[in-house]
Amino acid sequence: MAPLRGAPPLSAGTGPPPTDGLEMRLGRAGKGFAFLMSGTVAAQVISLLALPLLSRLYAPADFGVFSFVLAVTAVLAPIAGLRLETAAMLPHDTTGVRAIVRACMTSILLFSCGTVVVIEVIRALGGIDDEVDFPYLGVWVGGLVLLTALFSLMSQLALRDHHYQSVATRTLLQSSGTAVSQLGLGLVLRNAGGLLLGHAVGRAIGIIPLWRETRQYFGAVGADARRNVWREYWRFPAVFTPSALLNALGTQAPVIFVVAWFGVDAGGQVGMAERIVGLPLVLVGAAAGQVLEAEVAKRLREGAQGLRSIYWRVSAMLGGLAAIAALGFGILGGWIIPILLGAQWQDAGTAVQIMAMAAGIRLVGSPLSKFILLYQRSLANTVLDLIRVMLVGGAFAATMLLQLSLFPALWLIYSALAFTYLITWVYGLVLTGHAPEELRLSQPRA
């Protein structure tokens, strides 16, 4: 593996950054986390207030189609930009970032258009089950892939420049736009189309504040700079993109499988349950992961050491929150969910209880997996994702072979997911025991 790109050469005498500089960065990270948390908390409050209304406007089958489309989108969107949005965190100069952005944008546009064509051809050939088919399904998926990938790219660029307030604002605007649109459309459509269109509107609204902060990176660059992207950051499309696909498959496959095997009603119940147990990950995990990525990338560029102490501190903070969330979901989920959402969502409450342990472990493991990407440990990252897909796929196979009912199948599937996130956390801990220069010296050049 090649050395970390974008990091300055380290000499034998290079030591940790001065204490004052470290304190300033930690202070900025804390402020950034506070900004992101405030925006995310406000956004999730809006989503929570809207959820009891949405659950009564739309049937579980509508949420099943909606959850299926979002799961497919979530599998495709991370690979649309060839993972170059993560590479945009590394260059020192604006020209390098612009070259990456140009390559990323080209890939996103081509991939989104290709998604529309492929899905519509599959529909025309009768390759999609009637239960999950939806008018213009390819356009929906392709459009959401485009919006999601653009959203991710601009978020990364804003985080690169530590525009935490803009990222927090986009979260709030997106959630508000989604909730208002879905509620308004639910009064008119009352089908999955209202949920899908409302989600697209919210995503588009969230892009607006990000564009204002990141438009300087969308300028033209020379041919040499564009070629240099593929020389310097080839691992992101060649290695991390397949790994991202495996990762997304491992996490999104449960909803896709449940819809395909048990039907859209069961898929709606599981999709709603995942939405609820995912709240702590959205509230805390995403904000923590974004700040970690920005700050750790900066420290790696500077050749800083002492990353294991950061890993332990963040693990302890997230672990305490994860324990509270898992216990709350496990004890109260089956009782409180039907009260909040309506009697038709009883199965979603049971599913929340089943998912509680996996949700808690994921809250710790998912944000800290950013270390693996930033250290560019591509082989290990791929192996971890492959393990996740194999274990979850094994749970699917056991469900079909043993003809398990929904709830035993969910126990098997989410236990497999929990185990994979535990393995990821342990590997991250081992990884941070190496100083950046040790990584550079231990990795052969390409």
C-alpha positions in Angstrom: 0.0 0.0 0.0 1.2 3.5 -0.8 1.9 6.0 1.9 -0.8 8.4 3.0 -1.5 11.0 0.4 -1.4 14.6 1.3 0.7 14.2 4.4 4.0 16.1 4.6 7.3 14.1 4.8 8.3 13.2 8.3 11.8 13.3 9.6 13.2 11.4 12.5 13.0 14.4 14.6 9.4 15.2 13.9 7.4 15.2 17.1 3.8 15.8 18.1 2.3 19.3 17.5 2.8 21.9 20.1 0.4 21.7 23.0 -1.2 25.0 22.3 -2.0 24.0 18.7 -3.4 20.7 19.9 -5.6 22.4 22.4 -6.8 24.8 19.7 -7.7 21.9 17.4 -9.5 20.0 20.2 -11.4 23.2 21.0 -12.4 23.6 17.3 -13.4 20.0 17.2 -15.5 20.4 20.3 -17.2 23.5 18.8 -17.7 21.7 15.5 -19.3 18.8 17.3 -21.6 21.2 19.2 -22.6 22.9 15.9 -23.4 19.6 14.2 -25.1 18.2 17.3 -27.4 21.3 17.6 -28.4 21.1 14.0 -28.9 17.4 14.1 -30.9 17.4 17.3 -33.2 20.1 16.0 -33.6 18.2 12.8 -34.5 15.0 14.6 -37.0 16.7 16.8 -38.8 17.8 13.7 -38.6 14.2 12.3 -39.9 12.8 15.6 -42.8 15.2 15.7 -43.7 14.4 12.1 -43.4 10.6 12.5 -46.7 10.0 14.4 -48.5 12.0 11.7 -46.8 10.3 8.8 -47.4 6.8 10.3 -51.2 7.6 10.2 -51.2 9.2 6.8 -49.2 6.4 5.1 -49.8 2.6 5.4 -47.0 0.1 6.3 -47.0 -1.0 2.6 -46.2 2.6 1.5 -43.3 2.7 4.0 -42.3 -0.7 2.6 -41.9 0.7 -0.9 -40.3 3.9 0.4 -37.8 1.9 2.6 -37.0 -0.3 -0.4 -36.2 2.6 -2.7 -34.1 4.4 0.0 -32.2 1.2 0.7 -31.3 0.7 -3.0 -30.4 4.3 -3.2 -28.2 4.0 -0.1 -26.4 1.1 -1.7 -25.7 3.0 -5.0 -25.1 6.6 -3.8 -21.8 5.9 -1.9 -20.2 4.5 -5.1 -21.6 7.1 -7.5 -18.7 9.4 -6.8 -16.0 6.7 -6.7 -15.3 7.7 -3.1 -13.5 10.7 -4.3 -15.5 12.9 -1.9 -13.4 11.4 0.9 -10.2 12.0 -1.1 -11.2 15.7 -1.2 -10.3 16.0 2.4 -6.6 15.3 1.8 -4.9 17.8 -0.7 -3.3 20.9 0.7 -4.1 23.2 -2.3 -7.4 24.3 -3.8 -6.3 23.2 -7.3 -6.0 19.6 -6.1 -9.4 19.7 -4.5 -11.0 21.2 -7.6 -9.5 18.4 -9.7 -11.0 15.8 -7.4 -14.4 17.5 -7.4 -14.5 17.6 -11.2 -13.7 13.9 -11.4 -16.3 13.2 -8.7 -19.0 15.3 -10.3 -18.4 13.6 -13.7 -18.7 10.2 -12.1 -21.9 11.1 -10.2 -23.7 12.4 -13.2 -22.8 9.4 -15.4 -23.6 6.9 -12.7 -27.0 8.5 -11.9 -28.0 8.5 -15.6 -26.9 5.0 -16.0 -28.9 3.9 -12.9 -32.1 5.3 -14.5 -31.5 3.4 -17.8 -30.6 0.1 -16.1 -33.6 0.0 -13.7 -36.1 1.1 -16.4 -34.7 -1.7 -18.7 -35.1 -4.2 -15.9 -38.6 -3.0 -15.3 -39.5 -3.3 -19.0 -38.2 -6.9 -19.0 -40.4 -7.8 -16.0 -37.4 -8.2 -13.7 -38.9 -6.3 -10.7 -41.6 -7.8 -8.5 -45.0 -6.1 -8.9 -45.2 -5.6 -5.2 -42.2 -3.2 -5.1 -42.6 -1.8 -8.6 -43.5 1.8 -8.8 -44.1 4.2 -11.8 -40.8 5.6 -13.0 -38.9 3.6 -10.4 -35.6 4.2 -12.3 -36.1 7.9 -12.3 -36.8 7.9 -8.6 -33.7 5.9 -7.7 -31.4 7.7 -10.2 -32.6 11.1 -9.0 -32.2 10.2 -5.3 -28.7 8.8 -6.1 -27.8 12.1 -7.7 -29.1 14.3 -4.9 -27.6 12.0 -2.2 -24.1 11.9 -3.8 -24.0 15.6 -4.4 -25.1 16.1 -0.8 -22.3 13.9 0.4 -19.7 15.6 -1.7 -20.6 19.1 -0.6 -20.8 18.0 3.0 -17.2 16.7 2.8 -16.0 20.0 1.2 -17.7 22.0 3.9 -16.2 19.9 6.6 -12.7 20.2 5.0 -12.9 24.0 5.7 -14.5 23.4 9.1 -17.8 25.1 8.1 -19.6 23.1 10.8 -22.4 25.7 11.1 -23.3 25.3 7.4 -23.3 21.5 7.7 -25.6 21.9 10.8 -27.9 24.3 8.9 -28.2 21.9 5.9 -29.3 19.1 8.3 -32.0 21.3 9.8 -33.2 22.5 6.4 -33.2 19.0 5.0 -35.3 17.6 7.8 -37.7 20.5 7.8 -38.2 20.3 4.1 -38.7 16.6 4.1 -41.2 16.6 7.0 -43.3 19.4 5.6 -43.3 18.0 2.1 -44.2 14.5 3.1 -47.0 15.7 5.4 -48.4 18.0 2.7 -48.1 15.4 0.0 -49.7 12.8 2.3 -52.9 14.8 2.4 -53.1 14.6 -1.4 -51.3 11.4 -2.6 -51.4 9.0 0.4 -49.0 6.6 -1.3 -45.3 5.9 -1.5 -45.0 8.7 -4.0 -45.6 11.3 -1.3 -42.8 9.9 0.8 -40.4 9.7 -2.1 -41.1 13.2 -3.5 -41.0 14.7 0.0 -37.6 13.1 0.7 -36.2 14.4 -2.6 -37.5 17.9 -1.9 -35.8 17.8 1.5 -32.5 16.6 0.1 -32.5 19.3 -2.5 -33.2 22.0 0.1 -30.3 20.8 2.3 -27.9 21.3 -0.6 -28.5 25.1 -0.7 -26.4 26.2 2.3 -23.6 23.8 1.3 -23.3 25.3 -2.2 -22.8 28.7 -0.8 -19.8 27.5 1.3 -18.2 25.1 -1.3 -18.8 26.7 -4.7 -15.1 27.8 -4.8 -14.1 24.2 -5.3 -16.2 23.8 -8.5 -14.0 25.9 -10.7 -12.1 24.7 -13.8 -8.7 23.0 -13.6 -6.0 22.1 -16.0 -5.5 18.7 -17.7 -2.4 17.9 -15.6 -4.3 18.4 -12.3 -7.1 16.2 -13.5 -4.6 13.4 -14.5 -2.9 13.7 -11.2 -6.2 12.8 -9.4 -6.0 9.3 -10.8 -2.3 8.9 -10.1 -2.5 10.2 -6.5 -5.8 8.9 -5.3 -6.4 5.8 -7.4 -7.1 3.7 -4.3 -10.4 5.5 -3.7 -12.1 4.4 -6.9 -10.1 1.1 -7.3 -10.3 -0.2 -3.7 -12.5 1.9 -1.5 -15.4 2.1 -4.0 -15.9 -1.7 -4.0 -15.4 -1.7 -0.3 -18.1 1.0 0.1 -20.4 -1.1 -2.0 -19.8 -4.1 0.3 -20.4 -1.9 3.3 -23.6 -0.5 2.0 -24.9 -3.9 1.0 -24.1 -5.2 4.5 -26.1 -2.5 6.2 -29.0 -1.9 3.7 -29.5 -5.6 2.6 -31.8 -6.4 5.6 -34.5 -4.1 4.5 -34.1 -5.2 0.8 -34.2 -8.8 1.9 -37.3 -8.4 4.1 -39.2 -6.6 1.4 -38.2 -9.3 -1.1 -38.9 -12.3 1.1 -41.6 -11.2 3.5 -43.4 -8.5 1.5 -43.8 -4.7 1.5 -45.9 -4.7 4.7 -43.2 -6.5 6.7 -40.6 -4.3 4.9 -42.5 -1.2 6.1 -42.5 -2.4 9.7 -38.7 -3.1 9.6 -38.0 0.1 7.7 -39.9 2.1 10.4 -38.0 0.2 13.1 -34.7 1.0 11.5 -35.6 4.6 11.2 -36.3 4.7 15.0 -33.2 2.8 16.2 -31.1 4.8 13.8 -32.0 8.1 15.6 -29.0 7.9 18.0 -26.7 7.1 15.1 -28.0 10.2 13.2 -28.1 12.4 16.3 -24.6 11.5 17.7 -22.8 9.0 15.5 -23.0 11.0 12.2 -21.9 14.3 13.9 -19.1 12.5 15.7 -17.9 10.7 12.5 -17.9 14.0 10.5 -15.9 15.9 13.1 -13.5 13.0 13.6 -12.9 12.7 9.8 -12.2 16.4 9.4 -9.9 16.7 12.5 -8.1 13.4 12.1 -7.4 14.1 8.4 -5.8 17.4 9.4 -3.7 15.7 12.1 -2.6 13.0 9.6 -1.6 15.7 7.1 0.6 17.2 9.9 2.0 13.9 11.0 0.6 14.1 14.4 0.6 11.2 16.9 -1.5 10.2 19.9 -4.5 9.1 17.9 -5.2 6.1 20.2 -6.1 8.4 23.1 -8.6 10.1 20.9 -10.0 6.7 19.9 -10.5 5.7 23.5 -12.1 9.0 24.5 -14.6 9.0 21.6 -15.3 5.3 22.3 -16.0 6.0 25.9 -18.4 8.9 25.1 -20.2 6.9 22.4 -20.3 3.7 24.5 -22.1 5.4 27.3 -24.7 6.8 24.9 -25.0 3.5 23.1 -25.7 1.6 26.4 -28.5 4.0 27.3 -30.0 3.8 23.8 -29.8 0.0 23.6 -31.4 -0.4 27.0 -34.2 2.1 26.2 -35.0 0.4 22.9 -34.8 -3.1 24.3 -37.1 -2.4 27.3 -39.5 0.2 26.0 -39.7 -0.4 22.2 -42.5 -2.9 22.1 -44.7 -0.9 24.4 -44.2 2.7 23.3 -43.9 2.4 19.5 -47.6 1.3 19.0 -48.7 4.2 21.2 -46.7 6.8 19.3 -47.3 5.5 15.8 -50.6 3.7 16.0 -51.8 0.1 16.5 -50.9 -1.0 13.0 -47.2 -0.6 13.9 -47.1 -3.2 16.7 -44.6 -5.3 14.7 -42.3 -2.3 14.3 -42.1 -2.1 18.1 -41.0 -5.7 18.4 -38.5 -5.2 15.7 -37.1 -2.2 17.6 -36.5 -4.4 20.6 -34.7 -7.0 18.4 -32.4 -4.3 16.8 -31.5 -2.6 20.1 -28.2 -4.4 20.6 -27.0 -4.0 17.1 -28.0 -0.3 17.1 -25.9 0.3 20.2 -22.8 -1.4 18.9 -23.2 0.4 15.6 -23.3 3.7 17.3 -19.8 3.1 18.6 -18.3 1.3 15.6 -19.6 3.2 12.7 -18.2 6.7 13.5 -14.8 5.3 14.5 -14.5 3.3 11.2 -13.5 6.7 9.7 -10.0 6.0 11.0 -9.7 3.0 8.6 -10.5 5.2 5.6 -8.2 8.0 6.6 -5.3 5.6 7.3 -6.0 4.2 3.8 -6.0 0.6 5.1 -7.7 -0.6 2.0 -7.2 -4.4 2.3 -8.4 -4.5 5.9 -11.4 -2.3 5.1 -12.4 -4.6 2.3 -12.0 -7.7 4.4 -14.2 -6.2 7.2 -16.9 -5.3 4.7 -16.6 -8.8 3.1 -17.1 -10.4 6.6 -20.2 -8.2 7.1 -21.7 -9.3 3.8 -20.9 -12.9 4.3 -22.4 -13.0 7.8 -25.5 -11.1 6.9 -25.8 -13.2 3.7 -25.5 -16.4 5.9 -28.4 -15.1 8.0 -30.5 -14.6 4.8 -29.7 -18.2 3.7 -30.5 -19.6 7.1 -33.8 -17.8 7.0 -34.8 -19.2 3.7 -33.5 -22.7 4.4 -35.2 -23.0 7.8 -38.3 -21.1 6.7 -38.0 -18.7 9.7 -40.7 -16.3 10.4 -40.0 -12.6 10.5 -38.9 -12.1 14.1 -36.5 -15.1 14.4 -35.0 -13.9 11.1 -34.5 -10.4 12.4 -32.7 -11.8 15.5 -30.3 -13.7 13.3 -29.7 -10.9 10.8 -29.1 -8.1 13.4 -26.9 -10.3 15.6 -24.7 -10.8 12.6 -24.5 -7.1 12.0 -23.7 -6.4 15.7 -20.8 -8.9 15.5 -19.3 -7.2 12.5 -19.3 -3.7 14.1 -17.6 -5.1 17.1 -14.8 -6.6 14.9 -14.5 -3.2 13.2 -14.1 -1.4 16.5 -11.4 -3.8 17.6 -9.4 -3.4 14.4 -9.7 0.4 14.6 -8.2 0.3 18.1 -5.3 -1.8 16.9 -4.7 0.5 14.0 -4.5 3.7 16.1 -1.6 2.1 18.0 0.6 2.9 15.0 2.0 6.4 14.5 1.6 7.8 11.1 5.3 7.5 10.3 5.2 3.9 11.3 2.5 3.4 8.8 4.5 5.1 6.1 7.6 3.0 6.7 5.7 -0.3 7.0 3.8 0.1 3.7 5.5 -0.6 0.4 5.3 2.0 -2.3 3.1 1.3 -5.3 
